Amino acid sequence: MDERKLPSPCVVVLVGPGAAGKSTWAAARFAGELVVSSDRLRALVGAGEDDLAASADAFALLEEVVRQRIGRRLTTVIDTLGLDRERRLRWLALAREHGMPCVAVAFDTPAAECRRRNRERVKRIPAEALAAQLKTWNRVKKELPGEGFDEVLQAATEVRVVPEAFVQAETAVRREDEVPRGLRFGLQISSYTHKGGRKTTGEWIRQVGARAEAAGFDAIYVMDHFRQIPQIGRAWEDFLESWTTLAYLAACTERVRLGTLVTGITYRNVAHLGKIVATLDVLSGGRAVCGVGLGWFEAEHKAYGWEFPSTAERYALLEDALQVLPVLWGAGNKGFRGKVLDVPDTTCYPRPLQDKVPLLVGGSGPRTLRLAARYADAANVFGDAGRVREKADYLKTQPRQIELTHLSTTLIGRDQREVDALVNQLRPRNQDPARYAATVNAGTIADQAGRFRQLAEAGAAEVMFSLPNLDDDLTPLDAAGEVINAFR
């Protein structure tokens, strides 16, 4: 069956005569709170859904509800006859005003079927009223294609509203099937508040590492912070030190690379950081990745009594670090003097097992990307495929070519029903489900495969993602494994 993915948020206008199946269609595809129904509003302001005397008030209320919802950029399904051209064009104009796509769904149910369904109703539409609606519908269905809707869909079309990132996912999956493209996958662990609590944290980490490796992940990364960041949780939630955690994971895994996304360059003496990375590389059998970044969390610095230098000073420190770290990992003990760093003796033995420990720089600003292109092996960015392509194109203009990697939050369900359930389970109570779904890239296994294919086509060599529902139940890693298998 044909399926159309509509970008969230959007406006869906149902158009057709009575008994054509509009309300049944809407109830099967959309959560009740997304549907604005003239019948339900008639029941609200009158004696019931069939109280025709309340129609004028019901439609006045419908217009206001639609105006308010579209003004808040909320997906809105308008379930009424939709036969009034003036009303349709008004809803379309409202959607345009607020930058929302607007589609019409045409219910061209045969007249005989509409009459049959009407006869089976407990409270029927008067025969003359239904006849008038059917006559009007014959005119309206010819007008709809020329009214400016983004698309006029037939009721037989399956419709699914998804975050923008998934609208073209199906065709991207087909491209992956036809012309496979290599892509590496990394799991980012960004939270340690599993239900078992801190007494079982070690076992939980061990299980995550083993299950991620079995699922096919190429690498495991951890955030480098000393308390949870506000984008994810509260400062007092359990949060492990990054490099210690990676050392533990080295003992719990056999194959995956291990690194930080990313180490704030202000958090440790840079020469000491080099020693830490070299030690991890030796103990892991040559699997360390050194991710570094400018550092941004000023409140964390203040809480731990660290200086938070100016942006210019941090850039100078980052540039020095990108130069001195490979020196520390190389042979000899030659000194290094940079803009702000002075390391008189770079002795660091045992040296890493890798001839070159990968250096990854987090950040997408032009200055950060220039530093990455000059000194590092990869730059890590956020955003959709368009943003990744923009950064990849910029890196292509640099004298030295490096990889581009991508980080996101990813919520995976096996089908849309599971996706919706996960969104409602995990979202903050005051947040619109659609906005939360977009924030965490909530989609099915096929949706995610399509999104990652588009990121690969845009220039990403590796995609790293965190799973917001990774807790004592580790089955999200199995779903992630199915996504990864689409690229194997």
Secondary structure per residue as TSV (DSSP state, phi and psi in degrees):
chain	resnum	aa	ss	phi	psi
A	1	M	-	360.0	138.9
A	2	D	-	-64.5	137.4
A	3	E	E	-128.6	136.3
A	4	R	E	-112.9	127.0
A	5	K	E	-93.9	120.0
A	6	L	E	-100.9	137.6
A	7	P	E	-72.5	138.5
A	8	S	S	-90.2	133.3
A	9	P	S	-86.7	159.6
A	10	C	-	-151.4	170.8
A	11	V	E	-116.8	130.9
A	12	V	E	-120.7	118.8
A	13	V	E	-106.5	118.1
A	14	L	E	-87.6	132.2
A	15	V	E	-133.4	124.4
A	16	G	-	167.2	167.0
A	17	P	-	-71.9	170.7
A	18	G	T	-61.7	149.4
A	19	A	T	66.9	15.9
A	20	A	S	-83.0	-13.0
A	21	G	S	105.3	16.3
A	22	K	H	-64.9	-48.9
A	23	S	H	-66.4	-39.6
A	24	T	H	-63.2	-42.9
A	25	W	H	-60.5	-47.2
A	26	A	H	-64.7	-42.6
A	27	A	H	-64.9	-29.0
A	28	A	H	-79.4	-15.5
A	29	R	H	-121.1	-16.9
A	30	F	S	-133.4	145.2
A	31	A	-	-61.2	145.3
A	32	G	G	-55.9	-33.9
A	33	E	G	-71.1	-12.0
A	34	L	G	-88.1	-15.4
A	35	V	E	-97.6	124.2
A	36	V	E	-103.7	109.7
A	37	S	E	-111.0	128.5
A	38	S	H	-65.4	-35.7
A	39	D	H	-64.4	-44.9
A	40	R	H	-65.8	-35.7
A	41	L	H	-71.6	-30.9
A	42	R	H	-64.5	-37.6
A	43	A	H	-67.6	-29.9
A	44	L	H	-73.2	-41.2
A	45	V	H	-98.7	-8.1
A	46	G	S	-126.7	-155.9
A	47	A	S	-88.3	-7.6
A	48	G	S	165.0	176.4
A	49	E	T	-62.1	-23.0
A	50	D	T	-100.2	10.4
A	51	D	-	-79.0	86.9
A	52	L	G	-62.5	-25.2
A	53	A	G	-64.7	-20.4
A	54	A	G	-93.6	6.0
A	55	S	H	-60.7	-44.7
A	56	A	H	-61.4	-44.8
A	57	D	H	-66.6	-38.1
A	58	A	H	-62.9	-42.7
A	59	F	H	-71.0	-33.8
A	60	A	H	-63.4	-41.5
A	61	L	H	-67.4	-40.8
A	62	L	H	-58.6	-45.0
A	63	E	H	-60.5	-39.8
A	64	E	H	-70.1	-41.6
A	65	V	H	-63.0	-44.7
A	66	V	H	-60.6	-44.3
A	67	R	H	-61.0	-43.3
A	68	Q	H	-67.1	-43.6
A	69	R	H	-66.9	-45.6
A	70	I	H	-65.5	-36.5
A	71	G	H	-61.7	-28.7
A	72	R	T	-92.6	6.3
A	73	R	T	55.6	52.0
A	74	L	-	-109.1	137.0
A	75	T	-	-54.4	129.6
A	76	T	E	-134.4	123.2
A	77	V	E	-106.0	116.8
A	78	I	E	-96.6	107.4
A	79	D	E	-105.3	91.2
A	80	T	S	-148.4	-174.4
A	81	L	-	-60.2	-39.0
A	82	G	-	69.6	17.9
A	83	L	-	-87.7	-10.1
A	84	D	-	-85.8	110.4
A	85	R	H	-59.8	-41.1
A	86	E	H	-60.7	-42.5
A	87	R	H	-65.4	-44.7
A	88	R	H	-57.8	-46.3
A	89	L	H	-67.4	-31.1
A	90	R	H	-66.9	-43.0
A	91	W	H	-65.6	-39.5
A	92	L	H	-62.6	-42.4
A	93	A	H	-64.9	-38.6
A	94	L	H	-62.1	-43.9
A	95	A	H	-61.3	-45.3
A	96	R	H	-60.4	-42.0
A	97	E	H	-58.9	-34.2
A	98	H	T	-104.4	14.6
A	99	G	T	67.9	33.5
A	100	M	-	-112.5	136.9
A	101	P	-	-64.6	149.4
A	102	C	E	-137.2	121.7
A	103	V	E	-120.1	152.2
A	104	A	E	-107.2	143.1
A	105	V	E	-115.4	118.2
A	106	A	E	-94.3	128.2
A	107	F	-	-106.4	86.1
A	108	D	-	-91.3	55.0
A	109	T	-	-71.4	133.1
A	110	P	-	-53.2	143.9
A	111	A	H	-57.6	-40.3
A	112	A	H	-62.9	-37.0
A	113	E	H	-68.9	-39.2
A	114	C	H	-61.5	-42.0
A	115	R	H	-67.2	-39.2
A	116	R	H	-63.6	-47.0
A	117	R	H	-60.9	-39.1
A	118	N	H	-64.4	-39.0
A	119	R	H	-64.3	-27.6
A	120	E	H	-84.3	-7.5
A	121	R	S	-73.6	148.5
A	122	V	S	-66.5	-45.5
A	123	K	S	-115.1	107.9
A	124	R	-	-86.2	154.3
A	125	I	-	-73.3	132.0
A	126	P	-	-51.5	137.8
A	127	A	H	-55.4	-41.1
A	128	E	H	-69.2	-32.7
A	129	A	H	-68.9	-43.2
A	130	L	H	-64.0	-40.2
A	131	A	H	-60.3	-41.4
A	132	A	H	-65.5	-40.1
A	133	Q	H	-63.4	-42.5
A	134	L	H	-63.8	-38.0
A	135	K	H	-66.4	-43.7
A	136	T	H	-63.3	-39.0
A	137	W	H	-59.7	-38.1
A	138	N	H	-60.0	-30.6
A	139	R	H	-82.3	-42.6
A	140	V	H	-64.3	-39.1
A	141	K	H	-65.3	-20.9
A	142	K	H	-83.5	-27.6
A	143	E	H	-78.7	-33.7
A	144	L	G	-52.0	-47.4
A	145	P	G	-60.3	-23.1
A	146	G	G	-99.3	8.9
A	147	E	S	-90.2	-7.0
A	148	G	-	99.0	8.3
A	149	F	-	-64.0	149.9
A	150	D	S	-59.9	-32.2
A	151	E	E	-162.7	145.3
A	152	V	E	-110.4	110.6
A	153	L	E	-99.0	151.9
A	154	Q	E	-89.8	152.3
A	155	A	T	-61.4	-23.0
A	156	A	T	-73.2	-12.2
A	157	T	S	-77.2	130.3
A	158	E	E	-75.2	135.2
A	159	V	E	-122.9	136.1
A	160	R	E	-140.0	127.3
A	161	V	E	-91.6	123.6
A	162	V	E	-133.4	159.4
A	163	P	-	-55.7	150.3
A	164	E	G	-49.4	-36.0
A	165	A	G	-61.0	-18.7
A	166	F	G	-106.6	-0.2
A	167	V	T	-59.3	-40.4
A	168	Q	T	-102.2	18.5
A	169	A	H	-63.9	-37.5
A	170	E	H	-62.7	-45.2
A	171	T	H	-68.5	-31.5
A	172	A	H	-66.7	-38.5
A	173	V	H	-62.7	-41.1
A	174	R	H	-61.8	-38.8
A	175	R	H	-64.4	-37.9
A	176	E	H	-65.7	-37.8
A	177	D	H	-65.8	-39.6
A	178	E	H	-80.2	-42.7
A	179	V	S	-132.5	87.0
A	180	P	-	-58.3	144.7
A	181	R	-	-128.3	132.5
A	182	G	-	-67.5	141.0
A	183	L	-	-156.0	131.4
A	184	R	E	-93.2	154.4
A	185	F	E	-127.0	135.1
A	186	G	E	-125.4	139.7
A	187	L	E	-95.4	127.5
A	188	Q	E	-102.1	126.0
A	189	I	E	-94.5	117.6
A	190	S	-	-120.4	-0.2
A	191	S	-	-150.7	146.9
A	192	Y	-	-126.7	23.1
A	193	T	-	-92.6	49.1
A	194	H	-	-67.1	155.6
A	195	K	T	-64.5	-25.3
A	196	G	T	-67.6	-18.4
A	197	G	-	81.2	175.9
A	198	R	G	-66.4	-23.5
A	199	K	G	-65.9	-23.7
A	200	T	G	-111.1	10.7
A	201	T	H	-60.8	-42.9
A	202	G	H	-59.0	-45.0
A	203	E	H	-65.9	-38.4
A	204	W	H	-62.0	-45.9
A	205	I	H	-60.7	-43.2
A	206	R	H	-59.9	-44.2
A	207	Q	H	-67.6	-39.8
A	208	V	H	-60.2	-46.0
A	209	G	H	-59.9	-47.8
A	210	A	H	-65.9	-42.1
A	211	R	H	-69.7	-37.5
A	212	A	H	-65.1	-41.0
A	213	E	H	-64.1	-42.7
A	214	A	H	-66.0	-31.5
A	215	A	H	-72.9	-15.5
A	216	G	T	107.4	5.6
A	217	F	-	-61.2	143.4
A	218	D	S	-89.1	-20.6
A	219	A	E	-155.0	157.3
A	220	I	E	-124.9	131.3
A	221	Y	E	-122.4	153.7
A	222	V	E	-127.9	151.7
A	223	M	-	-71.3	145.5
A	224	D	-	-104.1	86.9
A	225	H	-	-138.8	171.2
A	226	F	S	-114.3	-7.3
A	227	R	S	-152.3	161.4
A	228	Q	-	-63.7	141.9
A	229	I	-	-83.3	152.4
A	230	P	T	-65.3	-22.9
A	231	Q	T	-66.6	-19.3
A	232	I	T	-115.3	-40.8
A	233	G	S	-162.6	-152.8
A	234	R	-	-106.4	152.5
A	235	A	T	-59.5	-29.7
A	236	W	T	-91.9	4.7
A	237	E	S	-72.3	150.6
A	238	D	-	-56.1	132.6
A	239	F	-	-149.7	122.6
A	240	L	-	-87.0	149.8
A	241	E	-	-68.1	137.1
A	242	S	H	-67.4	-53.8
A	243	W	H	-71.5	-29.2
A	244	T	H	-65.8	-42.2
A	245	T	H	-62.8	-42.3
A	246	L	H	-63.7	-37.2
A	247	A	H	-63.3	-39.8
A	248	Y	H	-65.1	-42.7
A	249	L	H	-63.4	-31.0
A	250	A	H	-59.7	-35.4
A	251	A	H	-80.5	-17.7
A	252	C	H	-97.4	-7.5
A	253	T	-	-130.4	169.9
A	254	E	S	-123.3	-28.5
A	255	R	S	-121.5	-38.7
A	256	V	-	-65.4	145.0
A	257	R	E	-73.4	156.8
A	258	L	E	-133.3	127.4
A	259	G	E	-162.0	179.7
A	260	T	E	-107.1	146.0
A	261	L	S	-126.3	91.7
A	262	V	-	-124.0	165.0
A	263	T	E	-75.2	123.8
A	264	G	E	-65.7	127.8
A	265	I	T	-69.0	-13.0
A	266	T	T	-89.7	-7.7
A	267	Y	S	-78.8	-26.8
A	268	R	S	-140.9	152.2
A	269	N	-	-52.5	127.4
A	270	V	H	-62.9	-39.5
A	271	A	H	-63.7	-38.7
A	272	H	H	-63.4	-41.6
A	273	L	H	-57.7	-43.3
A	274	G	H	-58.5	-40.1
A	275	K	H	-65.1	-41.5
A	276	I	H	-60.7	-47.2
A	277	V	H	-64.4	-42.8
A	278	A	H	-60.9	-42.0
A	279	T	H	-62.9	-45.3
A	280	L	H	-60.3	-41.0
A	281	D	H	-62.4	-42.0
A	282	V	H	-66.0	-48.1
A	283	L	H	-69.9	-25.9
A	284	S	T	-91.5	-2.1
A	285	G	T	78.7	30.2
A	286	G	S	87.5	40.8
A	287	R	-	-119.4	11.8
A	288	A	E	-78.8	143.8
A	289	V	E	-127.2	131.5
A	290	C	E	-105.4	102.7
A	291	G	E	-94.9	129.6
A	292	V	E	-132.9	154.4
A	293	G	E	-153.4	177.1
A	294	L	-	-68.8	-27.5
A	295	G	-	83.3	131.0
A	296	W	-	-136.2	-18.6
A	297	F	-	-86.0	85.6
A	298	E	H	-62.6	-39.9
A	299	A	H	-60.8	-35.9
A	300	E	H	-66.1	-41.6
A	301	H	H	-59.3	-47.8
A	302	K	H	-63.9	-39.7
A	303	A	H	-62.6	-34.9
A	304	Y	T	-95.6	4.3
A	305	G	T	75.7	22.4
A	306	W	-	-94.3	150.8
A	307	E	-	-70.1	142.1
A	308	F	-	-114.7	92.9
A	309	P	-	-64.9	167.1
A	310	S	-	-64.7	165.6
A	311	T	H	-58.8	-43.5
A	312	A	H	-62.0	-40.3
A	313	E	H	-67.7	-37.7
A	314	R	H	-69.2	-36.8
A	315	Y	H	-62.7	-41.4
A	316	A	H	-62.9	-40.6
A	317	L	H	-66.6	-40.9
A	318	L	H	-63.6	-43.1
A	319	E	H	-63.7	-42.9
A	320	D	H	-61.1	-42.4
A	321	A	H	-62.8	-42.1
A	322	L	H	-63.0	-25.3
A	323	Q	H	-87.0	-38.7
A	324	V	H	-81.2	-28.7
A	325	L	H	-59.8	-47.7
A	326	P	H	-62.5	-28.9
A	327	V	H	-66.3	-42.9
A	328	L	H	-62.2	-34.5
A	329	W	H	-84.5	-5.8
A	330	G	S	-94.3	-178.8
A	331	A	S	-75.4	158.6
A	332	G	S	87.9	-169.3
A	333	N	-	-142.7	29.6
A	334	K	-	-60.5	147.5
A	335	G	-	-79.6	166.1
A	336	F	E	-137.3	132.4
A	337	R	E	-130.8	117.7
A	338	G	-	-113.1	-154.4
A	339	K	S	-68.1	-41.4
A	340	V	S	-130.4	-12.2
A	341	L	-	-102.2	139.0
A	342	D	E	-133.5	107.8
A	343	V	E	-116.9	98.5
A	344	P	S	-64.7	-30.1
A	345	D	-	-141.0	117.7
A	346	T	-	-100.0	31.0
A	347	T	-	-60.3	127.2
A	348	C	-	-151.7	86.8
A	349	Y	S	-123.5	140.3
A	350	P	S	-73.2	144.8
A	351	R	-	-69.2	156.4
A	352	P	-	-57.2	152.2
A	353	L	S	-71.3	-32.7
A	354	Q	S	-72.8	140.1
A	355	D	S	-60.7	-32.1
A	356	K	S	-144.1	106.8
A	357	V	-	-66.4	125.4
A	358	P	-	-60.9	131.6
A	359	L	E	-105.7	123.0
A	360	L	E	-119.5	132.3
A	361	V	E	-109.5	126.9
A	362	G	E	-92.0	132.6
A	363	G	-	135.4	150.4
A	364	S	-	-125.4	5.3
A	365	G	S	-70.8	155.2
A	366	P	H	-55.4	-40.8
A	367	R	H	-66.6	-41.9
A	368	T	H	-64.2	-44.1
A	369	L	H	-63.8	-36.2
A	370	R	H	-64.3	-41.9
A	371	L	H	-63.6	-43.1
A	372	A	H	-60.7	-45.8
A	373	A	H	-64.4	-29.4
A	374	R	H	-80.6	-36.5
A	375	Y	H	-123.1	-23.1
A	376	A	-	-102.7	-176.6
A	377	D	S	-105.4	-20.5
A	378	A	E	-156.7	153.4
A	379	A	E	-119.7	135.9
A	380	N	E	-108.5	128.5
A	381	V	E	-130.4	167.5
A	382	F	-	-109.6	179.4
A	383	G	S	104.8	178.5
A	384	D	-	-81.5	-177.5
A	385	A	H	-62.1	-35.3
A	386	G	H	-63.1	-42.0
A	387	R	H	-67.3	-39.6
A	388	V	H	-62.7	-42.7
A	389	R	H	-62.5	-39.9
A	390	E	H	-60.6	-44.4
A	391	K	H	-70.5	-37.7
A	392	A	H	-64.2	-41.0
A	393	D	H	-63.7	-38.7
A	394	Y	H	-63.6	-44.9
A	395	L	H	-63.1	-29.6
A	396	K	H	-66.4	-21.0
A	397	T	T	-83.2	-7.4
A	398	Q	S	-84.4	149.9
A	399	P	S	-60.7	-31.1
A	400	R	S	-113.9	127.1
A	401	Q	-	-91.6	133.1
A	402	I	-	-132.8	171.2
A	403	E	E	-81.0	157.4
A	404	L	E	-115.7	131.4
A	405	T	E	-120.4	163.5
A	406	H	E	-136.1	137.9
A	407	L	E	-121.4	135.4
A	408	S	E	-153.0	166.5
A	409	T	E	-92.4	139.9
A	410	T	-	-139.4	120.0
A	411	L	E	-110.2	120.7
A	412	I	E	-115.8	127.9
A	413	G	E	-119.9	154.3
A	414	R	S	-75.8	-24.5
A	415	D	S	-150.0	176.2
A	416	Q	H	-64.6	-33.7
A	417	R	H	-60.6	-44.0
A	418	E	H	-68.5	-38.1
A	419	V	H	-58.7	-48.6
A	420	D	H	-61.5	-41.3
A	421	A	H	-64.1	-42.2
A	422	L	H	-64.8	-41.7
A	423	V	H	-60.1	-46.8
A	424	N	H	-68.6	-29.7
A	425	Q	H	-73.3	-38.4
A	426	L	H	-98.2	-23.3
A	427	R	S	-68.7	147.5
A	428	P	-	-58.8	142.8
A	429	R	T	-60.6	-26.0
A	430	N	T	-98.2	11.8
A	431	Q	S	-108.4	135.4
A	432	D	-	-57.6	129.2
A	433	P	H	-55.0	-38.7
A	434	A	H	-66.6	-38.8
A	435	R	H	-68.2	-40.3
A	436	Y	H	-63.3	-43.5
A	437	A	H	-58.2	-40.0
A	438	A	H	-68.4	-38.0
A	439	T	H	-63.2	-38.8
A	440	V	T	-102.0	10.2
A	441	N	T	50.8	55.3
A	442	A	E	-77.4	120.8
A	443	G	E	-162.2	172.4
A	444	T	E	-75.8	173.8
A	445	I	H	-58.2	-45.0
A	446	A	H	-64.8	-39.7
A	447	D	H	-57.1	-47.7
A	448	Q	H	-65.6	-40.6
A	449	A	H	-59.8	-40.8
A	450	G	H	-66.7	-41.5
A	451	R	H	-62.7	-44.5
A	452	F	H	-68.5	-33.3
A	453	R	H	-62.5	-41.8
A	454	Q	H	-64.9	-37.4
A	455	L	H	-66.3	-38.2
A	456	A	H	-64.3	-43.3
A	457	E	H	-64.3	-29.8
A	458	A	H	-75.5	-17.6
A	459	G	T	131.4	1.2
A	460	A	E	-78.3	129.6
A	461	A	E	-91.6	-24.1
A	462	E	E	-144.1	138.2
A	463	V	E	-114.4	127.1
A	464	M	E	-111.4	140.4
A	465	F	E	-148.0	151.6
A	466	S	E	-101.6	150.4
A	467	L	-	-108.0	111.4
A	468	P	T	-69.2	-13.4
A	469	N	T	-108.9	25.3
A	470	L	-	-85.6	104.0
A	471	D	S	-134.7	-145.5
A	472	D	S	-60.4	-29.5
A	473	D	-	-84.3	114.3
A	474	L	-	-97.1	10.7
A	475	T	H	-62.5	-24.4
A	476	P	H	-56.0	-28.3
A	477	L	H	-68.5	-32.1
A	478	D	H	-68.7	-41.3
A	479	A	H	-63.2	-40.5
A	480	A	H	-60.9	-37.0
A	481	G	H	-61.0	-35.8
A	482	E	H	-67.3	-35.4
A	483	V	H	-64.1	-46.4
A	484	I	H	-60.6	-38.7
A	485	N	H	-61.9	-24.0
A	486	A	T	-65.5	-15.8
A	487	F	T	-110.7	8.9
A	488	R	-	-105.2	360.0
